Amino acid sequence: MRGKVGVLPKRWQGLLWSADIKTLDLEKDRVYIIHQVLNYGDLADWQLLFKLYPKQIIKRVFSRHPYRNYRPARFNLVKNSLLGIKEDLDERKYVAILPKHSR
């Protein structure tokens, strides 16, 4: 995985819109790649993500590098169902739009 550039599927350009996927490095850009795919991808995208990165790496990136751009439902789906993270994570560090009663 280290140093691999240009191995991402062309259809991910829409998920990784702020960069040219041909120049993204799987190692150096993994925080961006993982969060964008978890946040905006579908089941097929997630399956490919798990082929590119071990689940433990994905969980570690999600837990240690909060990315404040998730909607509440997607955050909970990814955290609880997809990754099975049991620890409490500060939702305010992940969710861009919180209901008023949560603030």
C-alpha positions in Angstrom: 0.0 0.0 0.0 2.8 2.4 0.8 3.4 4.9 -1.9 0.8 3.7 -4.3 -0.4 6.5 -6.5 -3.0 6.3 -9.2 -4.7 3.1 -8.1 -8.1 4.6 -7.1 -11.1 3.9 -9.3 -12.1 6.6 -11.7 -15.6 6.7 -10.3 -14.2 7.9 -7.0 -13.3 11.2 -8.5 -16.8 12.4 -7.5 -16.2 11.3 -3.9 -12.7 12.8 -3.8 -13.6 16.0 -5.6 -11.0 18.3 -4.1 -8.0 16.4 -5.5 -7.1 14.6 -8.7 -7.4 10.9 -7.9 -4.4 10.2 -10.2 -2.1 12.0 -7.8 -3.5 10.8 -4.5 -1.2 8.5 -2.5 -2.9 5.7 -0.5 -0.6 6.2 2.5 -0.2 10.0 2.6 -3.8 10.8 1.7 -5.5 8.0 3.6 -7.3 10.2 6.1 -8.9 12.2 3.3 -9.7 9.1 1.2 -11.1 7.1 4.1 -13.4 9.9 5.4 -14.6 10.9 2.0 -15.5 7.4 1.0 -17.2 6.6 4.3 -19.1 9.8 4.2 -20.2 10.0 0.6 -19.8 6.5 -0.8 -22.2 3.6 -1.1 -22.0 -0.1 -0.3 -19.8 -0.8 -3.4 -17.5 2.0 -2.5 -17.1 0.8 1.1 -16.4 -2.8 -0.1 -13.5 -1.4 -2.2 -12.3 0.7 0.6 -12.0 -2.4 2.8 -9.9 -4.0 0.0 -7.6 -1.0 -0.1 -7.2 -0.7 3.7 -7.4 -3.1 6.6 -10.5 -2.6 8.8 -8.2 -1.7 11.8 -6.6 1.2 9.8 -10.0 2.5 8.8 -11.2 2.3 12.4 -8.1 4.1 13.6 -8.4 6.9 11.0 -12.1 7.3 11.8 -11.4 7.4 15.6 -8.2 9.4 15.8 -8.8 11.9 12.9 -12.3 13.4 13.3 -13.7 14.9 10.1 -16.5 17.3 10.7 -18.6 16.8 7.6 -20.9 13.8 8.4 -24.6 14.1 8.8 -25.9 12.5 12.0 -27.4 9.4 10.4 -24.3 8.7 8.3 -22.0 9.2 11.3 -24.0 6.7 13.4 -24.2 4.2 10.5 -20.4 4.3 9.9 -19.4 4.3 13.6 -21.9 1.7 14.9 -22.7 -0.6 12.0 -20.0 -0.4 9.5 -17.0 -0.1 11.8 -18.5 -1.5 15.0 -16.8 1.2 17.2 -18.0 0.8 20.8 -16.2 3.7 22.3 -17.9 7.1 22.7 -16.7 9.6 20.1 -17.5 13.3 20.4 -20.2 13.6 17.7 -19.6 17.4 17.6 -16.2 16.6 16.0 -17.8 14.6 13.2 -21.3 16.0 12.5 -21.6 19.2 10.5 -25.3 19.8 11.2 -26.5 18.9 14.7 -30.1 19.2 15.8 -30.6 22.2 18.1 -31.3 19.9 21.1 -27.8 18.4 20.7 -25.8 21.6 20.9 
